[in-house]
Amino acid sequence: MSDQQNVPPQAPSAPQAPAAPKAPWEEKPVTPVPQDARDHALVREIVAVLPDVVLEAVEFAGQITATVPCARIGEVCRTCKERLGYSFLVDLTAVDWQERPQGRFDVVYWVHRFSDSKRLRLKVNVAEGVEVPSVTGVWKVANWMEREVFDMFGIYFSDHPNLERILTWEGFNGHPLRKDFPIEGIDTGAAVYPEVYPPGGGPVAGGEGE
Amino acid sequence: MGNLEAMKPFPDSEEMEISFGPQHPATHGVLRVMVKLDGERIVDAKPVIGYLHRGTEKIFERETYNGAIPHTDRMDYTAAATNNQGLVGAVEKMMGITVPPRAAYIRMILAELQRIASHTIWLGTHALDIGAQSPFFYTFEEREKILDLYEEYCGARLTLNAMRVGGQPYDLPEGWSGRCRTFIDQFPARIAEWERLLTTNRIWKLRTVGVGVISAENAVEWGLTGPPLRGSGVKWDIRKVFPYDHYDDIDFEIPIGGNGDTYDRYLVRMEEMRQSVRIVQQCLARLPEGPVMAKVPKVIKPPKGELYFSVEGPKGELGYYVVSEGGANPYRLHVRPACFINLQALPEMVRGQLVADLIAVIGTLDIVLGEIDR
């Protein structure tokens, strides 16, 4: 391109005036760093009631994550609700870490306390095929959240009243949010017009034929 | 469930199970409810969802952070601005970015206009379901004006894609704030007009008072957020509890109800629209000059870690749970959908009531299937 030859030479940089401090949005952002939070007040509250449940506690961007043993999550949640006042379960979800040694999945609970508006994240490491105790008996809202985690990750919850698929259909085979599930979908054998849309593209046609 | 025998109007009658939806206009989309009926009384109801599942959370994992924003538009498609606000807020908090004040105020204006737009759809369709036809035309006329403002700002009317990590993609167009002010100043008169049609209307009250009652205790237990929670008398709003953008500088009230019925939720939403008008007026008056974009890297790469950030959407608490491995794509991006969780309480709210009340309760929960199924 001829434009490039017409670029004027760089003006010599003006001497830097000792300018006023820059506004925070012009500075390079300071990213939060994860810190150990075993001494945080919210973690100490749990330890005071259940001394040996907190395996690890991390603070990141002002949010506390406490990792607890998988088998005791029901007990921890019940204690959090009944003795520590976390009456509201905000969110329950899972993360797939595939090859991780301490268990493939994280199941994450995010609880809220109304009295002082504090939030706490509880986390359990779950190996594939291990059942997680259901918390539907503690918070009714956990019912559909656990069903969604089961549907999307294939994690089973023991004592769940109705552990069925919720977002995908009943005959669906596979758990879409696992990392080894292909993003283009799988052939479910449910193509409506296989001669027009060859199988291999998932329930909606568009993939390569086999 | 209470004593079923006592609930039966005809002790020797048989129960019947019918499928309500998924193609029924009163289900506000593709919701299917399996209802067990005894005569016209609902013994049990079971929502069946997933007809609109598009794998949004799976798609997020292959997108960049800014590339994920258009997908959030398509979740709650009546409230794209608040969906955007939640995602960009989460990533900004994770990266420690401070948004320039002008951008934050523009965000608040867009979000509050969106709340009004969402509530106008709710009012029009809810009243239409219950049998009042005329509010539908009046409310959609006002919503059209908001969509015109959006179109002028970002070119889109429904799926806005109007926010970016670090600020706003565009400054306000010339004269936009004046036109926004014209709209917002005439809007309280419109709300008063709609209230004259409904608030003391005898048929409206017969159809809504005491219908779909949920106590404050039960509302918390079922995880309700937004107007359904406030209608039951819990004074709780993310904008006050965990203020984001500049909501802590703005003066506004959180309306609450007392009885937790459909009528109270109606009153709460009407008052919320008035409060949104107040917020927009204050934002327009305070709108600072300056840049609308912070200094952010070209490729957004939040540090390794996990973070949950939520905003008060028109339907309730909309949260984003971001897990980053330090790359340009989220390792996991989970959405806490307000509608999905609010819908779960439907069986609790309709048991023992009439089929016609089921329609009122679906309307009062203000569900959008795009967000429920994602």
Interface residues (C-beta under 8 A of the other chain):
Chain A: A23 P24 W25 E26 E27 K28 P29 V30 T31 P32 V33 P34 F60 A61 Q63 T65 S87 F88 L89 V90 D91 T93 V95 D96 V108 W110 F114 S117 R119 R121 W139 K140 V141 N143 W144 M145 E148 M152 R165 I166 L167 T168 W169 P176 L177 F181 I183
Chain B: I49 G50 H53 G55 E57 K58 I59 E61 R62 K93 M94 M95 G96 I97 T98 V99 P100 G166 G167 V220 E221 W222 G223 V234 W236 V241 F242 P291 A294 K295 V296 P302 P303 K304 G305 E306 L307 Y308 S310 E317 G319 Y321 V323 Y331 R332 H334 R336 F340 I341 Q344 D373 R374
